[in-house]
Amino acid sequence: MANFYDFDALTIDGKPFSMDKLRGQVVLVVNTASACGFTPQLAGLQKLHELHAQQGLVVLGFPCNQFGAQDKGSNEEIASFCQRNYGVTFQMMSKIEVNGPGAHALFQWLREQAPGILGSTSIKWNFTKFLVDRQGHVLERFAPNTTPEDLSSAIASAL
C-alpha cells in the first residue's frame, strides 16, 4: 500500500472505518494504553482535537496491549475509561497489535514510512505518534515521551 488512505480499521465500537474518509485532513495516529505512565497524554490529545479539528486535524487512538499488558480491557471498557477519565471525543479505534506477525497493516506501513531511532521500525512503547499530511504521507514519527503539547509546531505546519 502506498498511501494512508488505502487502509481500513474498525472503530472502538466495531464499525468498519476507511482511512479514505479522512482524505484531505491532517491525521495524528497514536497507539494508546489505559494503564501506562503516558496515559495522561490522552488529555493532551483531546485538547489537540478540540483546538485543531475545525482546521482539519483528526486524532486517531489505537489501543494496544502489547507493552506491559497496559490495556487489558475490552473495547467497551477502554472507550468508557477514556471518556470518563479524559473526556475523549476524538476517534478511538478497536484494540490492535502494532508489532509482530499480528500487527495491523496500517501500523506495518506507518513503521516502514517513518522508522524510529537508528532506523528501527518496531514501535518501542505506548503513545508512539505518527503525523500524516493532507496527501496521506507520513510526515514524522514521535516518541512516546513527546507530549501532545510538544507537537504544536509540527501540527501547525501540517495544517
PyMOL commands that set and color helices and strands:
alter all, ss='L'
color gray80, all
select helices_A, chain A and resi 4-6+19-22+41-55+75-86+105-113+117-119+148-158
alter helices_A, ss='H'
color red, helices_A
select strands_A, chain A and resi 8-10+16-18+26-32+57-63+91-92+129-132+138-142
alter strands_A, ss='S'
color yellow, strands_A
deselect
rebuild
show_as cartoon
